[in-house]
Amino acid sequence: MKIKLFYRLFAVFAAVLLLLNGCGNNSGRIRVLHWGDQIEMQNVNKIIKDLKDTKGITVVQERAPAGNAYMEKLLTETSAGMAPDIVFVEASNFKAMVDKGMLVDLTPYIERDKGKGFDISEYYPQIVDRFTLDNKLYVIPRDIAPICTIYYNKKMFDEAGIRYPKDDWNWDEFLATAKKLTKVGKDGKVTQYGFLDEWTIWDPWVYSNGGAICDDIKHPTKCVMDSPEAIAGIQYRADLSLKYKVAPSPAVIGATSLGEEGTASTFMSGSVAMFYTGYWKAGFFRSISQFDWDVVMFPKGPKGLRAFPSGGSGYAITSQCKDKDKAWEVLKRFTNEQGQRDLTSQGGMQPAIMKLADSPQFLDKERPMNKKMMLEAVKYIKFNPLIERWEEMNLRYIAPALDRVWNGKLTAEQVLKKVVPEINKEFFGKKTEK
């Protein structure tokens, strides 16, 4: 509660400053709210300068921490009638903004500018569809982010005499590889793990086993994580640590995830053979000099299914924006071909424009060498269900329940059979059908 109060007060204070400095919605300037690191802020400033030089539009960039802090700031400023003109939107927080009437339907602008250097058909249809509700597109995508990337330490594979993994491998091959790459000392303690993920990423084990979170992505009516497929997928992820010992336990992960790099530092230090996360770590890992590395696609499930979660982001115009035509010109510069070249130049993002992703802009000569598999991976992505209260559902119900599975206190079946009916009653107003 104290954190939420802090951000509300901070947002109100910021709104007052904006008014005092003439940067409110009536100032003629376009305010853009986003999150990102220093490199991204520099790229944004490059676009802002170009807009001023070529179109005479003054843009003010504002930055907030990602996650709950970002939404707190945005919601508070919106309630005060001081919403930014353009906001950065992620695939998971999109629904909440639409349901609150915060975003403008961009479809009329897209139709108006069709054939004038802006064509939405050039973008990955999967991420365009994600940002579309009831035939209204609210966000122009900047990037797409299949969470399908397993980074692997080539030196460890070479020392173990193991062939490098191929994109068509499966769960069994993955597990056999992880076992061979896990080392145990004379004291019985693991000195090298075969596998580690950036956080406990359970979704792909559910998806590639034929399971799901809800019955429908865009119009969910119930949670279905108590299906046999979902239960088996969750248990398999837990068993990587509990049964097979190829991945560290939550306690070990907590001890290794300190600092800005988090668990990625374990891969960088050469303590783990395979590290699972999104492509966004590629630019970060390019600083590794003590060993060579590459990437491979997440393995297929027992029945040959391939599926994994995805992120993706873009920019939207807020309903409170006073000059939507001018904001549209700014938004286009952020998300058109040149904008995506500018914003994805640091090497950690896959552009949302397909021809850019399939070009040297993304497929450069820097590591990882197998990055082209990311283009194929887009075909198999699955987004979180579009529920306004998704974060609440995840943080209050799913995550705490699954913690008991990761710790080995309960099985996936015991946990999910109990929590899913609670989720359906709370979020969908129904009991799970038996």
Steps between C-alpha positions, in 0.01 A plus 500: 500500500786739582655437158170569321449819702852612414443461127164673517654797679795497262270499195291788636818696575626430147170614353523831689854549372383433146235768534745749650748436221244524223522135406139409556273361232420848371861612456537382141765253606455124480583310818621141464509270804710183484737279692841375391872517568741785423570371150131501418463852636783611270326339203175675594684833520635439150144464370386805695775712342404377153133589559601851604734545202274353231145572619544774757329286766625533857494171687568454871601153616417383849630178651355283776612161636343203325227291661263613773678832549437591137130419522465685830646814350290473185173430683557782747578756230200381298270540802634852545427582135871525426565186298795502259417531131679180401567198722718195469290184523597136559302197391397421858387846621313584181157364600481699823561824310234424239238400758553829683447696178854635507603428139389629161390268219774551239317322217370823336852648497643182351235496225555870430876455452486172310720528193676807641804328642325321784365149453389289797523184286880529524483417871490153651126411496535323837595817689253713301224257594605515864444875506165472318166466677163490323669601172659806661878531509617700802878458488753518216762233579866583541632149565399140550662276761454121483627358831656206322873555539729253673853638513769233526867502595690342210810443712304282744350298216845450348654390830218249554529370145137589424371623167347844497118487522283544191175694476298182440597334830239384754452477877676163525804622309507818705490310829768252391721793403437685827591185698831459318585866562423492873805441719508394865800540734639247744288654776184424301433864416435611144791698358351552155133496405379388160209744487375828647227743398495876563202451726289188550352503149232231517278606209686322216493167682122533521455621142730248334325223691164604353378693805380858542440764764144588394252359252532799265771766469289800397172410664583267790214353700693273737845393612596151378833450674358195678498300175723188488721667237556815706559306821759274332678799347526678835622186673763440231642850555509438876666162456792655314606616845325263742548167323768531234715762678601663171366841603554689827238517772326830585736540798806469278351732240440762770865487595617546139255764376635796691598813309378659180586199283289261711525133405664596169823554693508124569514427128755775441727361773505156339310325781206376293497337156158609368308815586139559396348844448409738217719644227536821699809357673690460172651849500590461866673164445711635215741628763591139595862434404597186696288261290304483176123458506197474276122453523258219425120494493304369798443123457186336367266323740438123528243507218712715271325824594694824494371801694633764735394835647584833345537862587479790261448872531404815317362851527145629538322836513305577815139611499596820684740613229391843373668484160460146377604579144833634618538207740437263209791655309722445804375145550569415136858623531546279807360188335565529126798340328744775594367514855548127549851524358576764761333328794629148433856603413654367824443140390267371771163540329331330207331767283124470451538580130562166332743615231715671762513184710603307188781742416850595624329740740418198715694217333838663551834323520519529877419215739274308516563340163170306506284808552307434178303234689318792665319564172365146498417517871235769449272234349476321834447781750215520749407811694359520850118506513351845459370556851497850647594354839764264360777633725279457806403149395863407449646666810223411746414149384724335240847605616452424875341165417780399265764601754387197702566282197845646433590447867379141491243549775209394277458346157374693202177299508436574867558873452317553171195294591456734795589840358328481160144483645592799719619693194186419304274610783691825561571608142234334290214467747460129445598162630727284291295245312576143597 
